[in-house]
């Protein structure tokens, strides 16, 4: 049975979580691409890991005219704490299905639609990205364009830029289905109830790296199956220098322990927060 056809007949309410840190120009372009989606999310939550007032001002300027509720969840800047701010955003989310991206991405106009058509109970979704070089990224930031020709120069990961529905559907359960190392946290989707079941992200992960693989491992340990979105759910990644990876080795050890011990529930997770306790910008 064609799951895309099945899902088109049921209403899935969606929260889009966008993580960001001190790059309002990129976030602006990301939000423009969200506002131009063929299918809009039901709410957008900015998961802000300590940005300064420029990001707050941007969100406030867009909030009144944005086509869906635009919510700003913020925490103080105490180093790279992506797991923590994502948990706060999950706690604040009100919809059944959560799609997460990063604020340095431009979303293809059918990004949300692709994810929803492939959403399926008992699974989570991992996607991929198209990398753009510095020159193309700077051009898009300057022009505020949210789309390019598919053959434009300045992109890598070439096959990821094509939206082809029959291939998207074919590969959903076939592309690296059992490999939790093959995923991108900047393009994932989950049922909120599944995230609550495993207690969201593990906040023992501090600094860049492996928090996305670790939550995927716990979901798989809980019987939630990984699916992949190829030839759809396309995101275009704006160029920036790589983040510091000094804690990646320690995070790798934590990931290995989760896999070996078949951990499902993390102690320092989303259960620390409730809707009322999540901070706005202050």
Secondary structure, DSSP 8 states (H G I E B T S, - for coil): --HHHHHTTS---EEEEEEESS-HHHHHHHHHHHHT-SS--SEEEEEESS--HHHHHHHHHHHTT-SSEEEEEE---SS--HHHHHHHHHHH--SSEEEEEETTEEE-TTHHHHHHHH--TTEEEEE--EEB-HHHHHHHHHHT-----TT-SSB-SGGGG---HHHHHHHTTTSSTT-TTS-EEEEEEEEHHHHHHHTSS-TT--SSSSHHHHHHHHHHHTT-EEEE--SSS-EEE--------TTHHHHHHHHHHHHHTT----SSSGGG--GGG-----
